[in-house]
């Protein structure tokens, strides 16, 4: 699909990604899900971003690429997947925090070792879909085993504070987290499922 919607504005991209279908083909297994939760990180000016003040390290080097790249980092043993937005001069991106499972649910269950809560968190969804830092960091969307395509459209989008950045001063209060209203496949929140899980 055309990824140019990720080029101009990261906050808009984070909302536009809601409902997009993410598909992985890893070890011969196909899994997929619809994005339900994202967080935007605005690079140099955002104290919660890995590239705040232009910080550039081996870990975050993939953020200094053009939109459509995949940046995967590890935190507490979990792999977290980000889609890079804008251009190499603006190290910004969107963390994918939640998916509504679609294809390959039995494979997800096997990878996670459980029947439920497969994709309602950034580390959960990467494990369910076979995504890891070493083989997949730095790849590009739709040019390898991780692809996005048109999917569903949210009936409404909720803006809220990002999760897990309690020591980032004013950045704590930015409403840069976006979720599909009424979709239960999101992290942290207790959601009463809406009609059609919040999709139009």
C-alpha positions in Angstrom: 0.0 0.0 0.0 1.0 3.6 -0.4 2.9 4.6 2.8 3.0 8.3 2.1 0.5 9.1 4.8 3.4 8.4 7.2 5.6 11.1 5.7 4.3 14.5 6.8 2.9 14.4 10.4 3.6 11.8 13.0 0.5 12.5 15.1 -1.7 12.2 12.1 0.2 9.0 11.1 -0.4 7.5 14.5 -4.1 7.9 14.1 -4.2 6.9 10.4 -2.4 3.6 11.4 -5.4 2.6 13.5 -7.2 -0.1 11.7 -4.4 -1.0 9.3 -3.8 -4.7 9.0 -0.3 -5.9 10.0 0.7 -9.2 8.6 3.8 -11.3 9.3 5.2 -14.3 7.4 7.8 -15.7 9.7 9.1 -19.3 9.8 6.5 -20.1 7.2 3.6 -19.1 9.5 1.2 -16.3 8.7 -0.3 -14.1 11.4 -2.1 -10.8 11.2 -4.1 -8.3 13.2 -5.7 -4.8 13.0 -3.9 -2.0 14.8 -6.0 -0.8 17.8 -3.5 1.3 19.8 -0.6 3.5 18.9 1.7 6.1 20.5 3.5 8.9 18.7 7.1 9.9 19.6 8.2 13.2 18.1 11.9 12.8 18.1 14.2 15.7 18.9 11.6 17.9 20.8 10.0 15.0 22.7 11.6 14.1 26.1 10.0 10.7 25.9 11.5 9.8 22.5 14.7 7.8 22.1 16.0 10.6 19.8 15.3 13.5 22.2 17.8 16.4 21.6 19.1 14.5 18.5 20.5 11.6 20.6 21.9 9.1 18.2 23.2 5.7 19.3 23.6 2.2 17.9 20.3 1.3 19.5 18.2 4.1 17.9 20.1 4.4 14.6 17.1 3.0 12.7 15.0 6.1 13.7 17.3 8.2 11.4 15.8 6.7 8.3 12.9 7.6 6.0 9.3 6.8 6.7 8.3 3.2 6.3 11.2 1.7 8.2 10.8 -0.6 11.2 12.5 0.2 14.5 12.5 -2.5 17.1 14.0 -2.2 20.6 13.9 -4.3 23.7 12.7 -3.3 27.1 12.7 -5.7 30.1 13.1 -8.6 27.7 10.2 -7.6 25.5 10.5 -6.5 21.8 8.7 -3.3 20.9 7.9 -2.4 17.3 7.8 1.1 15.9 7.1 2.4 12.4 9.3 5.3 11.3 7.6 8.4 10.1 8.8 11.6 8.2 12.4 11.7 6.9 15.9 11.0 8.1 16.3 14.6 9.5 13.2 14.1 11.8 13.7 10.9 13.9 10.1 10.3 14.7 8.0 7.2 14.9 4.9 5.4 16.1 4.9 2.6 18.6 2.4 -0.2 17.9 0.9 -1.0 21.2 -2.1 -3.2 20.4 -3.7 -5.3 17.7 -7.0 -7.1 17.2 -6.0 -10.7 16.1 -7.1 -11.8 12.7 -5.2 -14.6 11.0 -3.1 -17.3 12.7 -4.6 -17.1 16.2 -3.6 -20.6 17.0 0.0 -19.8 16.1 -0.2 -16.7 18.3 -1.4 -18.8 21.2 1.4 -21.3 20.7 4.0 -18.5 20.6 2.6 -16.8 23.7 1.9 -20.1 25.6 -1.7 -19.0 26.5 -5.1 -18.7 25.0 -5.9 -15.0 25.6 -4.3 -11.6 25.9 -2.3 -12.3 22.8 -1.8 -8.8 21.4 -2.9 -6.3 24.0 0.5 -4.8 24.6 3.6 -4.0 22.6 5.6 -6.9 23.8 2.7 -9.3 23.6 1.9 -8.5 20.0 5.5 -8.9 18.8 5.9 -12.3 20.5 2.5 -13.4 19.1 3.6 -12.4 15.6 7.1 -13.7 15.7 8.8 -10.3 15.6 12.2 -9.8 17.2 14.8 -7.2 17.2 17.8 -9.0 15.7 16.2 -10.3 12.5 13.7 -7.5 11.9 15.1 -4.2 13.2 15.9 -1.9 10.3 13.7 -3.7 7.7 11.1 -1.8 5.7 7.4 -2.3 5.7 6.1 -4.3 2.8 9.6 -5.2 1.7 10.0 -8.3 3.9 8.2 -10.4 6.4 6.3 -7.5 8.1 3.6 -5.9 6.0 0.7 -3.4 6.4 -2.3 -3.1 4.3 -5.8 -1.5 4.3 -8.0 -2.9 7.0 -10.8 -1.4 9.1 -11.8 2.1 10.0 -12.4 3.2 13.6 -15.8 4.7 14.4 -14.0 7.0 16.9 -10.5 7.6 18.2 -9.6 8.3 21.8 -6.6 10.4 22.7 -4.8 9.9 26.0 -1.5 10.1 27.8 1.3 7.7 26.8 2.1 4.7 29.0 5.3 4.1 31.0 7.0 7.5 30.7 6.4 8.8 34.2 9.8 10.5 34.5 9.7 12.5 31.3 8.5 15.8 32.8 6.1 17.7 30.6 6.0 14.9 28.0 4.0 12.9 30.5 1.0 15.0 29.7 1.1 14.9 25.9 -2.0 13.2 24.5 0.0 11.2 22.0 -1.6 7.8 22.6 -4.4 6.8 20.3 -6.9 3.9 20.7 -9.9 2.7 18.8 -12.9 3.6 21.1 -14.7 0.5 22.3 -12.0 -2.0 21.2 -11.0 -4.4 23.9 -7.7 -5.3 22.3 -5.7 -2.5 23.9 -3.2 -2.4 26.7 -3.9 -1.3 30.3 -7.4 0.1 29.8 -10.5 -1.8 30.8 -12.8 -1.5 27.9 -16.5 -2.3 27.5 -16.6 -3.6 24.0 -18.6 -1.4 21.5 -20.6 -2.7 18.6 -18.2 -4.3 16.1 -15.4 -3.6 18.6 -15.5 0.1 17.6 -15.0 -0.4 13.9 -17.3 1.3 11.4 
